[in-house]
Amino acid sequence: MAVARKSSKVVAMSAAALAELSPAARVAHDILATRSDLAPSVDRIMNAELSDNQRLTAITKFSESITAIDDPFRDPRYAIAHCGLAD
């Protein structure tokens, strides 16, 4: 019996819709536009209990680490834990 796969396509957004996103959401969107396989990691960061500044720091450091094999920020748990002091 075949099982339907859940699609994790990123929906194309207009420039106006992108402009309305928070800075962290824009970074998350950019990651998912090219690497939809990273959706679980992006979701973990975006849904963590963080301030807006901490979320932006965590998702930015995660984004910058994607191409660096030895960067600890590739682990979303590390990015969340090391995103800065509480605001």
N, C-alpha and C positions, 0 to 999 in steps of 0.2 A: 504494500500500500504506500503510495507516494504521500509525502508530507509537504505541505506548502511552506516555502521559505519566507520568512519575514524580510521584507525589503527595507533597506536602510538608505534609500536614495535621499539626497539632499534636494529639497525643492528650490527651483530657481526663483530668485527674489529680484524685484525691481530695485533700482537705485534708491527710490524713495523708501521702500520697505527696509532696505539695508541701513539707511541713514537713521531709522527709528530704533535700531537695535542698540543695546548697551555696548560699550567697547568690548567687554568680555564675550558677549554673544556674537559680535562680529568676528572675533578671533576664532571662536568655536565654529562658526559657519564656514570660515575660510579653510579650517582644518578638514572639516567634513566634505567640503566641495572637492577636495583632491584625495582624501583618505577616508572613505566611508567606513573602512574596517576599524577605525579608531573610535567609532561612536560610543562603545561602552566606556572607554577611558574619558572621553569628552563629557559624557553624561555624568560620570562620577564626579568630575571637577565642578561642572555647572550646577549639580544638585547638592554639593557639600554645603554645610552650614558655615559660610564665609561672608565677610563683608564684600561690598562691590569691589573695593581696591584689592582685597586679598584674592578674590576670584579672578580678577584681571591679571594679577601677578602669577597665579598658579597656571592659568590657561596659556599665558604668554610664554612662561618658562617651559611648559609642556610642548608648546608649538615649536619653540626654538630647539628643543632637544630631539625632535623626531628623526633628524638625519644624523645625529651623533650617537654612535653605538654605545659608548661608555658613560653617557650622561645620566646621572641618577634621576633627573627630572622626567625621563621617559616613563617612569612609573607614576601614574596619577596620584597614588597614595603619598608618594614623596613630595610631589608638587603641592599637594594640599597641606601636608605637614610643614613645609618650608616656604610658605607664601608670605611670611611676615607676621609681625605682631598684630594683635587685635587692634582695630581702629577705635 
